[in-house]
Amino acid sequence: MIRFEDVSLSYGERAVLRHVRLRVPPGGRAALMGPSGCGKTSLLHLAAGLTRPTAGAVVSNARRPAYAFQEPRLLPRLTAAQNVNAVLSDSPETMAQALRWLDAVGLADAADKLPRELSGGMAQRVNLARALAYDGDMLLLDEPLRELDGDRKQAVLSLLAEHTQGRTLLVTTHDPDVAHTLADAVYIWHDGAFLPV
């Protein structure tokens, strides 16, 4: 469960979020839509506890939030498989599980590649495999399919839809198809707040 109680957020003089009231129940799935720079990512940072609100409160009962950032943030000296395994036990015993997640996102052949050897779309898929492997009770996805298109996008979208069932999910996206496939409730930005569709 994640609840935003009259949350406002400012960076200096710039107000980003104003009086956001939003609740995602345990196991609920919500999508945030709006133009770039409207505060979608800031709301995810608040949900993860990475940022504190200027006013209001963020209440969460998540014990293991998993966050797939918009930029993959892969560890540069680790291979794709090692990046996924790092959120498991980072030991040889869990490497098979890490490889299964890479296979699930269509990257079995890229397991030994370093982040600098991956395309933007490949890095994003490693990022998603890592977030899913972590098996958090709340999943925060920031533009998870931004670098993907066509059949690859649909395959990963189906994977996310399957593996986010039963977990509290907050996802940001510009894509209505992603929003309506992954979420039970869709909120659209308007004048600093997110309003239900």
KAKAJO-V345374 format. One record per backbone hydrogen bond with DSSP energy under -1.0 kcal/mol. CO is the residue of the C=O (numbers start at 1). NH is the residue of the N-H. If there is no record, write none. Layout:
# KAKAJO-V345374
CO|NH + CO|NH
This chain:
# KAKAJO-V345374
1|61 + 2|24 + 3|59 + 4|22 + 5|57 + 7|20 + 8|54 + 8|55 + 9|16 + 9|17 + 11|14 + 14|11 + 17|9 + 20|7 + 22|4 + 24|2 + 25|28 + 28|169 + 29|184 + 29|185 + 30|171 + 31|187 + 32|173 + 33|189 + 35|38 + 39|43 + 40|44 + 41|45 + 42|46 + 43|47 + 44|48 + 45|50 + 45|51 + 55|8 + 57|5 + 59|3 + 66|140 + 68|142 + 75|78 + 79|83 + 80|84 + 81|85 + 82|86 + 84|87 + 85|88 + 85|90 + 91|94 + 92|95 + 94|98 + 95|99 + 96|100 + 97|101 + 98|102 + 99|103 + 100|104 + 101|105 + 102|107 + 103|106 + 107|110 + 110|113 + 111|81 + 113|80 + 114|117 + 115|118 + 119|123 + 120|124 + 121|125 + 122|126 + 123|127 + 124|128 + 125|129 + 126|130 + 127|131 + 128|132 + 129|133 + 130|134 + 137|168 + 138|66 + 139|170 + 140|68 + 141|172 + 143|146 + 145|148 + 149|153 + 150|154 + 151|155 + 152|156 + 153|157 + 154|158 + 155|159 + 156|160 + 157|161 + 158|162 + 159|163 + 160|164 + 164|167 + 168|139 + 169|30 + 170|141 + 171|32 + 172|143 + 175|179 + 176|180 + 177|181 + 178|182 + 179|183 + 185|31 + 186|197 + 187|33 + 188|195 + 190|193 + 192|18 + 193|190 + 195|188
